[in-house]
Amino acid sequence: MLRFDVMTLFPEMVKAPLSESIIGRAQKAEKLKVVCHNIRDYSKDRHHRVDDTPYGGGKGMLMMPDPVYDCFCAIPKEGERRRVIYLSPKGKVLTQKKARSLATFDQIILLCGHYEGIDQRVLDEIVEEELSIGDYVLTGGELAATVVIDAVGRLIDGVLPDPICHEEESLSSGLLEYPQYTRPVEWHGVRVPEVLQGGNHQKIRAWRDEKAVELTVKNRPDLLSDKGES
């Protein structure tokens, strides 16, 4: 069972969305475990303060190293393969390939920054890599942490009902997923493509492959370039 430990100032921002749907059911079935640790609980300040002004000036406040480090030290270490990740726009962008790699670990510790970030000294001491979910900036790392847990957690055996769900979805094959249709056969004057109604699985597979390439060329041609380089 893969265990996720989330170091955060706002545990409910992580707990709430992950308690629903597939990841929520996976936790109840003990396919994975998500534990949130409130960094503020490790503040030595009587007001539970965790931030201070940055040296050298600048706007905003910076999270101090001691509460972060003490929170990290209190997390029980499980399994042989562990990874400590800081959610940061400075990190490498999360990809499906990276999610598959992380799904092989026994424990993933996710550190969520806030305010203007975290004192670099504690990052250098405990963090093994920085990870971003896109080229934009959020108010904190909590939403990014939930994205990582969802993307990685769904790859764990038994979380999704059928392993083929991983193989045919967007990005797993290096292409975007083909269009899909359900009942009714005709909706708002548009019919489901005849090939999908015919039952010829070879033709259906060929149609899906063709549409996947078309969509990728139209919406994400960069994926085709990356595929050619790998």
C-alpha positions in Angstrom: 0.0 0.0 0.0 1.4 3.4 -1.0 1.3 5.9 1.8 1.1 9.7 1.1 2.2 12.1 3.9 1.3 15.7 3.2 3.0 18.5 5.2 0.7 21.5 5.1 -0.7 24.5 6.9 -4.2 23.7 5.6 -4.9 20.0 6.0 -8.6 20.3 5.1 -7.7 21.6 1.6 -6.1 18.2 1.0 -8.4 15.9 2.9 -11.7 17.2 1.5 -11.2 16.5 -2.2 -9.4 13.2 -1.7 -12.2 11.9 0.5 -14.5 11.7 -2.5 -14.9 9.5 -5.6 -12.2 7.0 -6.7 -9.4 8.1 -4.3 -11.8 8.2 -1.4 -13.0 4.7 -2.1 -9.4 3.5 -2.5 -8.5 4.9 0.9 -11.5 3.1 2.5 -10.4 -0.1 0.7 -6.9 0.4 2.0 -5.4 0.5 -1.5 -3.6 3.7 -0.5 -3.3 5.9 2.6 -3.3 9.7 2.8 -2.1 11.3 6.1 -2.0 15.1 6.6 0.4 16.7 9.0 -0.2 20.3 10.2 3.1 22.2 10.1 1.6 24.7 12.5 1.4 22.1 15.2 5.2 22.1 15.3 5.6 25.8 15.9 7.4 26.8 19.1 5.7 30.2 19.0 2.8 30.5 21.5 0.6 31.9 18.6 1.7 29.0 16.4 3.4 31.4 14.0 5.3 29.6 11.2 6.5 32.5 9.1 8.8 35.6 9.2 10.1 38.3 7.0 12.8 37.3 4.5 16.4 38.4 4.8 17.4 40.8 2.1 13.9 42.4 1.9 11.0 41.7 -0.4 7.3 41.4 -0.2 5.5 38.7 1.8 6.5 36.3 4.4 8.6 33.1 4.4 8.0 29.9 6.2 10.6 29.2 8.9 12.7 26.1 8.8 12.2 24.7 12.3 8.4 23.9 12.1 8.9 22.3 8.7 11.8 20.2 9.8 10.2 19.1 13.1 7.1 18.1 11.2 9.1 16.1 8.8 11.0 14.3 11.6 7.7 13.3 13.2 6.4 11.5 10.1 6.8 7.7 10.5 9.0 6.3 7.7 7.4 3.3 5.9 8.8 0.9 3.4 12.2 0.9 1.7 11.3 3.2 -1.2 10.5 6.8 0.0 10.5 10.1 -1.8 10.3 13.6 -0.4 8.8 16.1 -2.8 8.3 19.9 -2.5 5.4 21.2 -4.6 6.9 24.2 -6.4 6.6 26.1 -9.7 10.4 25.8 -9.9 10.2 22.0 -10.2 9.9 19.8 -13.2 6.4 19.5 -14.5 4.4 16.4 -13.6 3.8 14.0 -16.5 2.1 10.7 -16.8 5.5 9.0 -17.1 6.5 10.7 -13.8 3.2 9.6 -12.1 3.9 6.0 -13.1 7.4 6.2 -11.6 6.1 7.6 -8.3 3.5 4.8 -8.1 6.3 2.3 -7.5 7.3 3.9 -4.2 6.2 2.8 -0.7 5.9 6.3 0.7 5.7 9.8 -0.8 6.1 12.8 1.5 4.7 16.0 -0.1 5.7 19.4 1.3 3.3 22.2 0.6 4.7 25.7 0.7 2.6 28.9 1.4 3.1 32.6 1.5 6.3 33.4 -0.4 7.8 29.9 0.0 10.0 28.1 2.5 13.5 28.8 3.9 15.9 27.3 1.5 18.0 25.6 4.2 15.3 23.2 5.2 14.5 22.4 1.6 18.2 21.6 0.9 18.2 19.3 4.0 15.0 17.2 3.5 13.7 17.6 -0.1 14.8 15.2 -2.8 13.0 16.8 -5.7 10.7 19.7 -6.6 7.6 19.0 -8.6 5.3 21.4 -10.5 1.8 20.7 -11.9 2.1 23.4 -14.6 3.6 26.6 -15.6 1.6 28.9 -13.3 1.7 29.9 -9.7 -0.8 28.9 -7.0 -1.3 30.4 -3.6 0.0 27.3 -1.9 1.0 23.7 -2.6 -2.1 22.0 -1.3 -4.0 21.9 -4.6 -0.9 20.7 -6.3 -0.5 17.9 -3.7 -4.0 16.7 -4.3 -3.3 16.6 -8.1 -0.2 14.5 -7.5 -2.0 12.1 -5.2 -4.9 11.7 -7.6 -2.6 11.2 -10.6 -0.3 8.7 -8.8 -3.0 7.0 -6.7 -5.2 5.9 -9.6 -2.2 3.9 -11.0 -2.0 1.7 -8.0 -3.2 -1.9 -8.5 -6.9 -2.3 -7.6 -7.8 1.5 -7.5 -9.3 1.4 -10.9 -11.5 -1.5 -11.9 -9.5 -2.7 -14.9 -5.8 -2.2 -15.8 -6.8 -1.4 -19.4 -8.1 1.9 -18.0 -4.4 3.0 -17.7 -3.4 1.8 -21.2 -6.0 3.5 -23.4 -6.4 6.9 -21.7 -5.0 10.1 -22.8 -1.2 10.5 -22.5 -0.5 6.9 -21.4 0.3 5.9 -25.0 1.9 9.2 -25.9 -1.3 10.4 -27.7 -4.5 12.0 -26.6 -7.5 9.7 -26.2 -9.9 9.2 -29.1 -13.5 10.6 -28.9 -16.0 8.4 -27.1 -19.8 8.1 -27.4 -22.7 6.5 -25.5 -26.5 6.4 -25.9 -28.6 7.8 -27.6 -27.3 7.0 -31.1 -28.4 10.4 -32.3 -28.2 13.5 -30.1 -28.9 17.1 -31.4 -28.7 15.9 -34.9 -25.3 14.2 -34.5 -25.0 10.4 -34.8 -22.5 8.1 -33.3 -20.0 7.1 -36.0 -21.2 4.0 -37.8 -17.9 2.2 -37.3 -18.5 2.1 -33.5 -21.9 0.6 -34.0 -20.8 -2.2 -36.3 -19.0 -4.5 -33.8 -15.9 -5.0 -36.0 -13.2 -4.6 -33.3 -10.4 -4.4 -35.8 -12.1 -1.5 -37.6 -13.0 0.2 -34.3 -9.3 -0.1 -33.2 -8.1 1.5 -36.4 -10.7 4.3 -36.2 -9.7 5.0 -32.6 -6.0 5.1 -33.5 -6.6 7.5 -36.3 -8.7 9.8 -34.2 -6.2 9.8 -31.4 -3.5 10.9 -33.9 -5.8 13.6 -35.3 -6.6 15.0 -31.9 -3.0 15.0 -30.8 -1.9 16.8 -34.0 -4.6 19.4 -33.5 -4.3 20.0 -29.7 -0.9 18.8 -28.5 1.6 18.4 -31.4 4.4 18.7 -28.8 3.5 15.2 -27.7 4.4 13.8 -31.1 7.7 15.7 -31.1 8.5 14.3 -27.6 7.6 10.8 -28.8 9.9 11.0 -31.8 12.8 12.0 -29.6 12.3 9.2 -27.0 
